[in-house]
């Protein structure tokens, strides 16, 4: 499965050593490492485990969270992101995914301005480390505290404002599938060489938890195949990254969960299967 990547948060109960071993055994080629798992394992051990895993490191998650009502909070966010850029470089991750943040107590416009200023400060560090910054737009339901960047059009605007090879966009179907101009914005993203990452999961109906009830591909209402076709048409040839936050699945046996993910992927992407 030459384009299948799994985020370590997807199989959250597994420690990194187990996750890397299981992914590799299942024929998965790529992994996106989350900082919480890296911190538990330790940077040095994570590097050793990755070196022996045979997996491509697709990305590092998740930086951002720039907006704060106080100066000290904004400064701390910058330091945290600099640290994550260094960690990304250490594990040879080509990009740091940014969940850009928002802050209650100030306008979305103020939060967006703080995001822009935060990225400006980080850009030299990103270039130094040769790690791209991938701006991920989030669904509007997260505009309170998680992100003031709430559409692919907005993410494109930000990437084009910086006009840097080290700034781009991460598209997650969970957040953008509803957008009326989605195909147009995907093409715009690809045309400007800003399409850095593509995350896949599904929107379950009914969804019982807006954060922690994502579904396996084909389990919900997102037209994943159509969106995938648009993303490929836009020139994207990178990994399709499975990113699932789910209390339901985290409580289940993780080997079976991974098997379900792989089975669903093979069904929806038959041309991606090595024969």
HELIX and SHEET records of a PDB file:
HELIX    1   1 UNK A   16  UNK A   25  1                                  10    
HELIX    2   2 UNK A   35  UNK A   41  1                                   7    
HELIX    3   3 UNK A   43  UNK A   51  1                                   9    
HELIX    4   4 UNK A   71  UNK A   90  1                                  20    
HELIX    5   5 UNK A  108  UNK A  129  1                                  22    
HELIX    6   6 UNK A  140  UNK A  142  5                                   3    
HELIX    7   7 UNK A  152  UNK A  162  1                                  11    
HELIX    8   8 UNK A  173  UNK A  176  1                                   4    
HELIX    9   9 UNK A  182  UNK A  191  1                                  10    
HELIX   10  10 UNK A  224  UNK A  233  1                                  10    
HELIX   11  11 UNK A  247  UNK A  250  1                                   4    
HELIX   12  12 UNK A  254  UNK A  268  1                                  15    
HELIX   13  13 UNK A  270  UNK A  272  5                                   3    
SHEET    1   A 9 UNK A   4  UNK A   7  0                                        
SHEET    2   A 9 UNK A  30  UNK A  34  1                                        
SHEET    3   A 9 UNK A  56  UNK A  64  1                                        
SHEET    4   A 9 UNK A  95  UNK A  99  1                                        
SHEET    5   A 9 UNK A 132  UNK A 136  1                                        
SHEET    6   A 9 UNK A 167  UNK A 172  1                                        
SHEET    7   A 9 UNK A 195  UNK A 200  1                                        
SHEET    8   A 9 UNK A 240  UNK A 242  1                                        
SHEET    9   A 9 UNK A   4  UNK A   7  1                                        
SHEET    1   B 2 UNK A 202  UNK A 203  0                                        
SHEET    2   B 2 UNK A 214  UNK A 215 -1                                        
END                                                                             
